[in-house]
Amino acid sequence: MSLFIEQEFDNTSMDQTAQKADASRQAVYRHFGSKEDLFSSAIAGKCLTHHLTADDFRQFDCPGTALTTIASRFHELLQTREAVQVYRTCVAQAETHSELASLFFKEFPEKMVGELSNLLSGFHEREFLHIPDPHFAAVQFLMMVHGEVRMRIEPNIEPLPDNEIDRYLKSCVNVFLKAHAA
């Protein structure tokens, strides 16, 4: 991911990737297939690192615990340098390389919304929460968590203090739980 951030997508080659990974070019192609696959895999790896995958979501039985944990993990990922830079790169190159934005969207926001939708659907089916449209609710929750923190990070404005972030995330979870009480 660091090469894509430092040099942008066009200027990053599979040869450079192989050199940085101390692997052969053939090994990189065999493992990833293409630069696009490598980019997608790097994004998926960040989700894995921050425990935002389908397997991670399956562990939750309590809506409050689930949403608090997911909000925290999602926030942590959003504020990483890599996530901010990848997002900026996708936006900056949207006109000339729309496939980058599509790859990013497919690997992160779309999967994240899908996994959260599945979790919320399960809470609805077990009557823990009332969520007739889990997809819509998942998008609302994630955008609520996105909040002021991301609005400050993207243009490189001083971040909020940790205690304010914690207070905000707890408020997001409480508002969501109240709105969808069974």
N, C-alpha and C positions, 0 to 999 in steps of 0.2 A: 504494500500500500504506500510505503514511503516514497517510492519512485514516482508513482502516479501523482502524489501530492507535490513533490519537489519539482517535477518536470512536466506535469500535465500528461494527459493520456497520449496525445500524438507524439510527444517527444520521448516516450518510454518504449523501449524495445524489449522483446523477449530475450535478446542477448544480454542486455543490461540486467534484466531480472535474473537470468541464470548466473551471471557473474556475482551479483549481490548475494544470491542464495548459495553460492559456491557449488553450483550444479552445472551439468551440461545443458546446452540449448535443447538437445533432443529429450532430455529428462523433463524439462519444463514443458515442452510441447506435448509430450506423452501424458503428463499429469494434468495439464490444464487445457490443451487443445488450441487455444487462441488467447490473444491479449484480452479480449472481451470476457472470456471464461475466467481468466486470472483476476480481472477487476471484480467480477461477480463473486468469486471465491474469497477475495480479500474482504469484501463487505460482509459476506456470510460469516467469515471468521470473527469479525468484530461482534456480531450478534451472539455468536457462540461464547466468546470471551466474557460478554456481559450477561450471560445466562438469559437470553431472550429468544430461545428456540422452542419448538413444539415440545420437546422433551422436558424443558424447564417449566413450561406452562402446565403440563399434566400433573405436576406435583401438588397443585393447590386444591384444597377443599373448602376453605373459608374465604368468602368474597373480600372481607376487609384486609386480611393478610395478603391475599393475592394482589389486590389493587395497590396496596402500600408497597409491596415488594417490586411489582412491575413498574410503578411510577418512579421509584428510586433507581432501579436499573436503567430504565429508559432515559431518565434525566442524566445519569452518569455517562451513558453513551453519547447523548446529544452534546454534552459539553466537552468531549474529548477533542483534541486538536485535529485528529484524523477525520472525525465525523464532520466537523466544521469545514475543513479544507475540501473534503470530498463533495460536500453539499455546494460549496462555493464554486468548485470546478464544474460541477454539473450545470449549475445556473449559468456560469460564464460561457460555457460551451454549448448551451442549449440550442442555439441557432445553427451552429456548424456541426455539432455531434449530438444530435437528439438521442442517439442510441445509448449514450452514456447515462442520460437522465432516465431512460427506460430501464437500463440495467440496474441502476441505483434503486429506482422505485420498486422494481420487482424483488430485489434482494432484501430491502429493508422496510420501507413503509408498507408495501403490499403484504409481505409475510407477517409483519408485526400486527397489522390490522386483522389479518386472517386468523392468526393464533389467538389474539385477544377475543375476536368474535366467537371462536370455538369455545373458549373458556366461559365467556359470558352466556353463550347459548346453553352450556351445561348448567350454569347457575340458575338460569331461567327454567330449564326443564325440571330441576330439583326444587324449584320454587323458593330458592334462596333470595332471588331478585326477580323483579318484573322487567324483562327486557325483550319486548316483542320483535325488535329489529337490532340484533346483536352487532351487525356491521356498522350501522349508524352510531350506535352507542360506543363502539370501540373507537371510531374516528373521533367522536366528541371527547372521550376520555383522554386519548393521546394528544389531541390538540390543546386540551385544557392543561395537561402536564407540560406541554411544549412551552407555553406561557411566556412571561416576561424574560425568563432566563435566556431563552433562545433569541428573543428579540434583541437582547444585549450582546450576546456572543457573536452573532453574524456580522454586525458592523464593528466589532471589536471595542465595545463599550465596557467599562468596568463591571465585572459580575456582581451579583447580589451576594451578601454574606451567607454562609452556610446555614445559619439559624433562620434566616428569612426563606431560604429555599426549602428547608425542612417544614417550616410552618405552611408555606404555600402548597407543597405536595400533600401534606395531611389535609389541608382544606379541600384540595381537588378530590381526594378520595372520599371525604365526608359529604361533599356536595353530590358526587356521583351516587353514593350509597343512598342518600336521602331521596334523590330523584328517581331511583329505581327500586325503592323498598317494595318488598313483596306484600 
